Amino acid sequence: MAEILNQYNEDSIRSLDWREHIRLRPGMYIGKLGDGSSMDDGIYILVKETMDNCIDEFTMGFGKRVDIRIEKGSVTVRDFGRGIPLGKVVDVVSKINTGAKYDSKAFQKSVGLNGVGTKAVNALSSQFTVAAYREGRAKVAEFSKGILVTEHKETDTTEANGTRIIFTPDDSVFKNYHFISEYVENLIWNYCFLNAGLTINYNGRNYLSRNGLLDLLNRKANPDDMRYPVIHLKGEDIEIAVTHNSDYGEDIYSFVNGQHTTQGGTHQGAFREAFVKVIRDFYKKDYDAGDVRQSIVAAVSVRVQEPVFESQTKTKLGSQYVWENGPSMKSFVLEFLAKELDNYLHKNPAVADALKKRIEQSERERKELSGIRKLANERAKKANLHNKKLRDCRIHLNDEPPVKAREEFIQKSLQSTIFITEGDSASGSITKSRNVETQAVFSLRGKPLNCFGLTKKVVYENEEFNLLQHALNIEEGLEGLRYENIIVATDADVDGLHIRLLLMTFFLQFFPDLVRAGHIYILQTPLFRVRNKQKTMYCYTDQERQKAIASLGTKPEITRFKGLGEISPEEFAQFIGEDMRKDPVLLSQDAHIQKLLEYYMGKNTPQRQVFIIDNLKIEKDLVEELEA
């Protein structure tokens, strides 16, 4: 048997066609698969890859409108550009390394240059239809999982020039997938902010930006909390907007050729360094870099010739140069800011004064915390964090990938997860059933402190907060974050909901970047187990419970789970694996964190009393229904 397993000869070598390779290794093309609960799950990458072609047409001056509709899991994208050349409609969506973007004269600063995007969408869709309209003629082709089903003949048409793509993600690849409208809207808004004048119609609603990144920051940073008006700077191939507010952390949005680089890259790094240098030079003071960037809200967009990304999903820019034989990214951004930001601050002394006061406030706060931070770090070491509080996993988000199996390692790092739970029984169940490679468990002791209105000093003085901060490795920002997914796992009772709320307050108060970047989730575990001798069904809602009872036919045994500790490790393994249900903690585009926290966690106002009473009625009715 060992000899058979170890055989390595000509028969061991296999060649895959483009479709087979994409379906066998989808992560190489669209990142993590997921069910749609994360903003960078594969189904949104499929939408983005389709939209990118529309944006490239707009950038080239063709078509000022894109229509997108998502309903019942199917996506339709229609642009009004030039339309795919009719004789190449099938090739463009089904032959790898085929496309116009290899001709740099046609697409100088395009988003996608490798001819893979729509092929990946095609291969990973159960149904895929492409239609091109050019000068009164139309060509349509239909595919299933990348295989051509029907190639229609060219016909006359009254449709305006452009391209329409309709696809349904393959549910054998994207299990239990669902589109979250907020994620789609965020994607669309980013396209609009980066392409002023473009109208995108999403499910009947128009999205449009007239002022680019200025509009973006006015939405992201509440005007009531800005320390000074948004500084908006534009140049050839670069646009920057920046302000400061009162929140902790850095909130920086970066883009390349209209692509939102959620993981940053060389351009974002160049901006962070250049901004600090220009500020130091302007005020002639060697400010600490962290003080300069504390509470910053900024957006930076660059246009790069033939950009190099670190993966097919284009979430992190790797280009060191803006164009061939041109300036480095660092010198390009620094030169722009050194001229434009310096000029702006000289011309607007009130803004310069407000910026200086914000930096000096951060400086005072940092110095006040310095002694406490040192003691807190020592306490964390003495607490033996990794033995008592944290059952760690083996692969983390920012681990250095090995040379061999690099892509597989990166995919696993994107699955890295930490469950935050309360009590020994709950953490014990998860610990015994988790995947030790990618899933860690952090155990809370009792209810966390309500930290609304408190300063960051409490993070170091409170043992639970201090140890949690160290476990996540976020003291200095998100660069060192050890886990892609931070999942709050609490009991489905009043105490569990309260712990959830207190943890959300902690993250929003001191680490809002984690929420904005989509790292925080709530674990959904079944409320009921319905079974007879033949079958066991787990139900997450009362509606599911009723359906399960009806489907079993006989009078089944029904168990109501009230705590995570009541679920055996063997059962729990089913709920935190591939089919894990988790709800993302989302902030709306115009959400103001401090106002949000004040409403829910501040003084008991009449408005909140009405909110609580109304929702208690719903809970009371549900309890009565369950008991019946």
C-alpha positions in Angstrom: 0.0 0.0 0.0 2.8 2.4 0.9 4.5 1.8 -2.4 1.3 2.6 -4.3 0.8 5.8 -2.4 4.4 6.9 -3.0 4.4 6.3 -6.7 5.3 9.4 -8.7 5.6 8.9 -12.5 4.1 10.3 -15.8 0.6 9.1 -14.7 0.9 11.4 -11.7 1.1 14.5 -13.8 -2.2 16.1 -14.7 -3.0 19.2 -16.8 -6.2 21.1 -16.0 -8.0 23.5 -18.4 -8.8 27.0 -17.3 -12.3 26.1 -16.0 -11.1 23.1 -14.1 -8.3 25.0 -12.4 -10.6 27.9 -11.3 -13.1 25.5 -9.9 -10.5 23.3 -8.2 -8.6 26.3 -6.7 -11.1 29.1 -6.5 -9.2 30.8 -3.7 -6.4 31.7 -6.0 -8.8 33.8 -8.1 -11.4 35.2 -5.7 -9.9 34.8 -2.2 -12.0 33.2 0.4 -15.4 31.7 -0.6 -17.6 32.3 2.4 -21.4 32.6 2.5 -21.6 36.4 2.0 -21.4 37.4 5.7 -17.9 39.0 5.1 -17.5 42.0 2.8 -14.6 40.3 1.0 -16.4 36.9 0.5 -16.2 35.4 -3.0 -19.7 36.4 -4.2 -18.8 40.1 -3.8 -15.6 39.5 -5.7 -17.7 38.0 -8.6 -19.8 41.2 -8.6 -16.7 43.4 -8.4 -14.9 41.6 -11.3 -18.0 42.1 -13.5 -18.3 45.8 -12.4 -14.6 46.5 -13.0 -15.0 46.1 -16.7 -17.9 48.6 -16.7 -15.7 51.1 -14.7 -12.9 50.7 -17.2 -15.3 51.6 -20.0 -16.4 54.7 -18.1 -12.7 55.7 -17.4 -12.0 55.5 -21.1 -14.9 57.9 -21.7 -17.6 55.4 -22.8 -20.9 55.2 -20.9 -21.9 57.3 -17.9 -24.3 54.8 -16.4 -24.2 51.2 -15.0 -27.3 49.2 -14.0 -27.0 46.4 -11.4 -29.8 44.3 -10.1 -29.5 41.5 -7.5 -32.5 39.4 -6.7 -33.0 35.8 -5.6 -29.3 35.2 -5.7 -28.9 36.2 -9.3 -26.8 39.3 -10.5 -27.4 41.4 -13.6 -24.8 44.0 -14.6 -25.4 46.2 -17.7 -23.1 49.0 -18.8 -23.4 51.4 -21.7 -19.9 51.4 -23.0 -18.7 50.2 -26.4 -19.7 46.6 -25.9 -17.5 43.5 -26.4 -16.6 43.0 -30.1 -19.2 40.6 -31.3 -16.8 38.1 -32.8 -15.0 37.7 -29.5 -17.9 37.5 -27.0 -17.4 33.8 -26.2 -13.5 34.1 -26.1 -13.5 37.0 -23.7 -15.4 35.2 -21.0 -14.1 31.7 -21.6 -10.5 31.8 -22.8 -7.9 32.5 -20.2 -5.5 35.4 -20.9 -7.8 36.8 -23.6 -8.9 40.5 -23.5 -8.2 44.0 -24.6 -6.3 45.0 -21.5 -3.1 43.5 -22.8 -3.1 46.4 -25.3 -1.8 49.2 -23.0 -2.9 51.8 -25.5 -6.5 50.8 -25.1 -6.4 50.4 -21.3 -3.6 52.5 -19.9 -4.6 52.4 -16.3 -7.1 49.6 -16.0 -8.1 47.7 -12.9 -7.7 44.2 -14.3 -4.8 43.4 -16.7 -4.6 39.6 -16.5 -7.6 38.5 -18.5 -9.0 36.4 -15.6 -11.9 38.3 -14.0 -15.0 37.4 -16.1 -13.6 33.9 -16.7 -13.6 33.3 -13.0 -17.1 34.6 -12.7 -18.2 32.3 -15.5 -16.5 29.2 -14.1 -17.9 29.7 -10.6 -21.5 30.4 -11.8 -24.2 27.8 -12.3 -25.7 30.1 -14.9 -23.8 32.7 -16.8 -25.1 34.8 -19.8 -23.2 37.4 -21.7 -24.7 39.8 -24.2 -22.9 42.4 -26.3 -24.6 45.2 -28.2 -22.7 47.2 -30.8 -24.1 49.5 -33.5 -27.5 47.8 -33.8 -26.2 44.2 -33.6 -26.3 41.8 -30.7 -24.5 38.6 -29.7 -25.5 36.4 -26.8 -23.8 33.3 -25.3 -24.9 31.1 -22.3 -22.7 29.0 -20.0 -23.0 26.7 -17.0 -20.0 26.3 -14.7 -17.8 27.7 -17.5 -19.1 25.3 -20.1 -20.6 26.9 -23.2 -24.3 25.8 -23.4 -25.7 27.9 -26.2 -24.0 30.4 -28.6 -26.7 32.4 -30.3 -26.3 33.9 -33.7 -25.9 37.6 -34.2 -29.2 39.5 -34.5 -30.4 43.0 -35.0 -31.2 44.9 -31.8 -32.5 48.3 -30.7 -30.5 48.1 -27.4 -27.9 50.8 -26.8 -24.3 49.9 -27.1 -22.8 48.1 -24.1 -22.6 44.7 -22.4 -25.0 42.8 -20.1 -23.8 40.0 -17.9 -26.2 37.8 -15.8 -24.8 35.2 -13.4 -25.9 33.0 -10.5 -23.1 31.9 -8.2 -22.8 28.1 -8.0 -24.2 27.1 -4.7 -22.0 24.0 -4.7 -19.1 26.3 -4.4 -20.7 29.1 -2.3 -22.7 27.2 0.2 -25.7 28.9 1.8 -24.7 32.2 0.2 -26.6 35.4 0.5 -26.0 39.0 -0.6 -26.0 41.6 2.2 -27.2 44.8 0.6 -25.0 47.0 2.8 -21.9 45.4 1.4 -23.1 45.8 -2.2 -24.0 49.5 -1.5 -20.6 50.1 0.0 -19.0 48.6 -3.1 -21.2 50.8 -5.3 -20.5 54.0 -3.3 -16.8 53.4 -3.6 -17.1 53.1 -7.4 -19.0 56.4 -7.4 -16.6 58.3 -5.2 -13.7 57.2 -7.4 -15.5 58.0 -10.6 -17.2 61.4 -10.1 -20.1 61.8 -12.6 -20.8 58.0 -13.0 -24.3 57.0 -12.1 -24.9 53.5 -10.8 -28.4 52.3 -10.5 -28.7 49.4 -7.9 -32.1 47.8 -7.6 -33.9 50.9 -8.7 -31.9 53.5 -6.7 -29.4 55.9 -8.3 -25.9 56.4 -6.7 -23.9 59.4 -7.8 -20.9 61.4 -6.6 -20.0 64.9 -7.9 -17.0 65.6 -5.7 -15.1 62.3 -5.5 -13.2 61.7 -2.3 -14.6 64.8 -0.7 -18.0 63.2 -0.8 -16.6 59.9 0.6 -15.1 61.6 3.7 -18.1 63.7 4.3 -20.1 60.4 4.6 -17.4 58.5 6.6 -16.5 61.3 9.0 -19.6 62.9 10.6 -19.3 66.7 10.0 -20.3 67.3 13.6 -17.2 65.5 14.9 -14.6 66.8 12.4 -11.8 68.8 14.0 -11.5 70.8 10.7 -13.2 70.7 7.2 -12.0 68.0 4.8 -8.7 68.9 3.0 -9.3 67.8 -0.6 -6.3 67.7 -2.9 -6.3 66.6 -6.6 -3.5 66.1 -9.0 -2.7 64.1 -12.1 -3.1 60.4 -11.2 -3.6 61.2 -7.5 -6.4 62.4 -5.2 -6.3 62.7 -1.4 -8.9 63.8 1.2 -8.1 64.0 4.9 -9.5 65.2 8.2 -9.3 64.3 11.9 -12.2 63.4 14.3 -12.5 62.3 17.9 -12.5 58.5 17.4 -9.5 56.3 18.3 -7.4 54.7 15.6 -6.8 55.4 11.9 -9.5 55.2 9.3 -7.8 55.2 5.9 -9.5 54.2 2.6 -7.1 53.5 -0.3 -7.8 53.0 -4.0 -5.9 52.0 -7.1 -7.4 52.7 -10.6 -10.9 52.8 -9.0 -10.3 49.6 -7.0 -10.8 49.6 -3.2 -7.6 48.1 -1.8 -9.0 46.9 1.5 -5.7 45.6 2.7 -3.8 48.7 1.6 -0.4 48.3 -0.1 2.4 50.5 -1.2 0.3 53.5 -1.9 -1.4 53.5 1.5 2.0 53.0 3.2 3.4 55.9 1.2 0.6 58.2 2.2 1.0 57.3 5.9 4.7 58.1 5.8 4.4 61.1 3.6 1.6 62.7 5.7 3.7 62.5 8.9 6.8 63.9 7.2 4.9 66.9 5.7 3.3 67.6 9.0 6.6 67.5 10.9 8.2 69.8 8.3 5.3 72.3 8.3 5.2 72.7 12.1 8.9 72.2 12.4 8.4 69.7 15.2 9.4 66.0 15.4 5.9 64.7 16.3 5.5 61.0 17.0 4.0 59.4 13.9 1.2 57.8 16.0 0.2 61.2 17.4 0.0 62.6 13.8 -2.2 59.8 12.5 -4.3 59.2 15.7 -8.0 59.8 14.8 -7.2 60.5 11.1 -9.9 59.9 8.5 -8.4 59.9 5.0 -8.8 58.6 1.5 -6.1 58.2 -1.1 -6.6 57.3 -4.7 -3.8 56.8 -7.3 -3.8 55.8 -11.0 -1.0 53.4 -11.8 0.1 52.0 -15.1 -0.3 48.2 -15.2 -0.7 47.8 -11.4 0.7 44.8 -9.6 -1.4 43.4 -6.9 -0.4 40.7 -4.3 -3.4 38.5 -5.3 -6.0 38.1 -8.0 -8.6 39.7 -5.6 -6.7 43.0 -5.9 -7.0 44.0 -2.2 -3.4 44.9 -1.7 -1.2 46.9 -4.1 2.4 45.7 -4.6 3.6 48.2 -7.3 6.7 50.1 -6.3 6.5 52.5 -9.2 3.7 54.6 -10.6 4.6 53.8 -14.2 7.5 52.2 -16.1 10.7 54.1 -15.5 8.7 56.6 -13.4 8.9 57.7 -9.8 8.6 55.3 -6.9 5.3 55.3 -5.1 6.8 56.8 -2.0 8.4 59.7 -3.8 5.3 60.3 -6.0 3.0 60.6 -3.0 5.5 62.6 -0.9 6.2 65.1 -3.7 2.5 65.7 -4.2 1.7 66.2 -0.4 4.9 68.3 0.2 3.6 70.7 -2.4 -0.2 70.6 -2.1 -0.8 69.9 1.6 1.9 72.4 2.6 0.3 75.1 0.4 -3.1 74.3 1.8 -2.1 74.7 5.4 -0.3 78.0 4.7 -3.4 79.3 3.0 -5.8 78.0 5.7 -4.3 78.9 9.1 -7.5 78.1 11.0 -7.3 74.5 9.6 -3.6 74.3 10.4 -4.2 75.4 14.0 -7.1 72.9 14.5 -4.9 70.1 13.1 -2.0 71.1 15.4 -4.3 71.0 18.5 -5.6 67.5 17.5 -2.0 66.2 17.2 -1.0 67.7 20.5 -4.1 66.3 22.3 -3.1 62.8 21.0 0.5 63.5 22.3 -0.8 64.4 25.8 -3.0 61.3 25.9 -0.2 59.0 24.8 2.2 60.4 27.4 -0.4 60.0 30.1 -0.8 56.3 29.1 2.9 55.5 28.8 3.4 54.4 32.4 0.1 52.5 32.5 0.8 50.7 29.2 4.1 49.4 30.6 2.5 48.0 33.7 -0.3 46.6 31.7 2.1 44.8 29.3 3.9 43.3 32.3 0.6 42.2 33.8 -0.4 40.5 30.5 2.9 38.5 30.6 2.4 37.5 34.2 -1.2 36.4 33.5 0.2 33.7 31.2 -2.4 34.8 28.6 -1.8 32.0 26.1 -2.4 29.3 28.7 -5.2 30.6 30.8 -7.3 33.0 28.7 -6.4 32.1 25.1 -6.5 28.7 23.4 -4.6 29.8 20.3 -4.6 28.5 16.8 -1.6 27.7 14.6 -2.1 30.0 11.7 -2.7 33.7 12.1 -3.7 36.6 9.8 -0.3 38.2 9.6 2.0 35.2 9.8 4.8 35.1 7.3 3.7 32.5 4.6 6.2 29.7 3.8 7.7 29.6 0.3 6.1 26.3 -0.4 2.3 26.1 -0.3 2.2 29.9 0.0 -1.3 30.3 -1.6 -2.8 27.6 0.6 -1.3 29.2 3.7 -2.7 32.6 2.8 -6.1 31.1 2.3 -5.9 29.5 5.8 -4.7 32.8 7.3 -7.9 34.5 5.9 -9.9 31.9 7.8 -8.1 32.6 11.1 -10.8 33.1 13.7 -11.0 33.9 17.4 -14.2 33.1 19.4 -14.8 35.4 22.4 -17.0 33.6 24.9 -17.9 33.7 28.5 -17.5 30.9 31.1 -15.7 27.6 31.2 -18.5 25.4 29.9 -19.0 27.4 26.7 -15.3 27.9 26.0 -14.8 24.3 26.7 -17.3 23.1 24.1 -15.8 25.4 21.4 -12.2 24.4 22.4 -12.9 20.7 22.0 -14.7 21.1 18.6 -12.7 23.8 16.9 -10.2 23.5 14.1 -6.9 24.0 15.9 -5.2 25.3 12.7 -7.4 28.3 12.2 -9.7 28.7 15.2 -8.7 30.2 18.6 -10.9 30.7 21.8 -10.7 33.6 24.3 -12.5 33.1 27.5 -14.0 36.0 29.4 -14.5 36.0 33.1 -17.9 37.5 33.9 -19.5 40.5 32.2 -17.1 43.1 30.7 -17.3 46.7 31.9 -19.5 49.2 30.2 -16.7 51.4 28.8 -18.9 54.1 27.1 -17.5 57.6 27.8 -14.3 56.2 29.4 -10.8 57.0 28.1 -8.4 54.4 26.7 -6.8 54.3 30.1 -9.4 51.7 31.1 -8.2 49.3 28.4 -4.9 49.0 30.3 -6.4 49.1 33.8 -9.1 46.6 33.2 -7.6 43.1 33.2 -10.1 41.6 30.8 -9.8 44.4 28.2 -6.0 44.4 28.5 -5.7 40.7 27.9 -8.2 40.8 25.0 -6.2 43.6 23.4 -3.0 41.6 23.7 -4.7 38.5 22.4 -5.8 40.3 19.2 -2.5 42.3 19.0 -4.2 45.6 18.2 -2.6 47.9 20.7 -0.7 49.7 17.8 -3.5 49.4 15.2 -4.7 46.8 12.7 -1.4 46.1 11.1 -0.6 43.4 13.7 -4.1 41.9 13.9 -3.8 38.2 14.4 -7.2 37.0 13.3 -9.3 37.8 10.3 -12.6 37.0 12.1 -13.4 38.1 15.6 -16.6 36.2 16.6 -18.6 37.0 19.7 -20.1 33.7 21.0 -22.5 34.1 23.9 -25.5 32.3 25.2 -28.9 32.9 23.6 -30.3 34.5 26.8 -30.5 38.0 28.4 -27.1 37.7 30.0 -25.5 36.6 26.7 -27.1 39.5 24.8 -25.8 41.9 27.5 -22.3 40.6 27.2 -22.6 41.0 23.4 -23.6 44.6 23.8 -20.8 45.4 26.2 -18.2 43.9 23.8 -19.6 45.9 20.9 -19.2 49.0 23.1 -15.6 48.1 23.8 -14.8 47.7 20.1 -16.7 50.7 18.9 -15.3 52.9 21.7 -11.6 52.0 21.4 -11.1 50.0 18.2 -13.7 51.2 15.7 -11.3 50.2 12.8 -12.1 46.6 13.6 -15.8 47.2 13.0 -15.4 49.4 9.9 -13.0 46.8 8.3 -15.6 44.1 8.8 -13.8 41.9 11.3 -16.5 41.6 14.0 -19.3 39.0 13.9 -21.9 37.5 16.1 -22.0 33.6 16.2 -25.4 32.1 15.5 -26.0 28.8 17.1 -29.2 26.7 16.9 -31.9 27.4 19.4 -33.6 24.0 19.0 -32.8 20.4 18.3 -35.7 18.5 16.8 -35.3 14.8 16.3 -36.9 11.4 16.1 -35.2 8.0 15.9 -34.4 8.5 12.2 -33.3 12.1 11.9 -31.9 15.1 13.9 -32.5 18.7 12.7 -31.0 21.9 14.2 -33.1 25.0 14.0 -31.9 28.6 14.4 -35.4 30.2 14.5 -38.9 29.3 15.6 -40.0 29.2 12.0 -37.3 26.6 11.3 -38.5 24.6 14.3 -42.0 24.5 13.0 -40.9 23.3 9.6 -38.7 20.6 11.2 -41.6 19.3 13.3 -43.9 19.2 10.2 -41.2 17.5 8.1 -40.6 14.7 10.6 -44.3 13.8 10.6 -44.3 12.2 14.1 -44.2 13.8 17.5 -40.5 14.5 17.8 -38.3 15.3 20.8 -37.6 19.0 21.0 -34.7 20.5 23.0 -34.3 24.2 23.6 -30.7 25.3 23.9 -30.3 28.2 26.3 -26.5 28.1 26.7 -23.5 27.1 24.6 -22.4 24.8 27.3 -25.6 22.7 26.7 -24.4 21.8 23.2 -22.0 18.9 23.2 -18.6 19.3 21.5 -19.6 16.8 18.9 -22.6 18.8 18.0 -20.8 22.1 18.2 -18.3 21.0 15.5 -21.2 21.2 13.0 -21.9 24.8 13.9 -18.5 26.3 13.6 -17.3 24.5 10.5 -17.9 25.3 6.8 -21.6 25.9 7.3 -21.1 28.3 10.3 -23.7 31.0 10.5 -22.4 34.3 11.7 -23.9 37.8 11.4 -21.5 40.7 10.6 -21.6 43.8 12.9 -22.3 46.5 10.3 -22.0 50.3 10.5 -24.1 52.3 8.0 -22.4 54.7 5.8 -23.6 57.7 7.8 -23.4 56.1 11.3 -21.8 58.3 14.0 -20.2 56.0 16.6 -20.4 58.3 19.6 -24.0 59.2 19.0 -24.8 55.5 18.5 -23.1 54.6 21.8 -24.7 57.4 23.7 -28.1 56.3 22.6 -27.7 52.7 23.6 -25.1 52.8 26.4 -25.5 56.3 27.9 -28.0 57.8 30.3 -31.4 56.2 30.2 -33.2 58.8 28.1 -37.0 58.8 27.4 -36.3 57.8 23.8 -34.3 54.8 24.8 -37.0 53.8 27.3 -39.6 53.8 24.5 -37.2 51.7 22.4 -36.7 49.1 25.2 -40.4 48.9 26.0 -41.3 48.3 22.3 -38.7 45.6 21.9 -39.6 43.9 25.2 -43.1 43.4 23.8 -41.7 41.5 20.9 -39.5 39.4 23.2 -42.4 38.7 25.6 -44.6 37.5 22.7 -41.8 35.3 21.5 -41.3 33.7 24.9 -45.0 33.0 25.2 -45.0 31.4 21.8 -42.0 29.2 22.6 -43.5 28.1 25.9 -46.7 27.2 24.2 
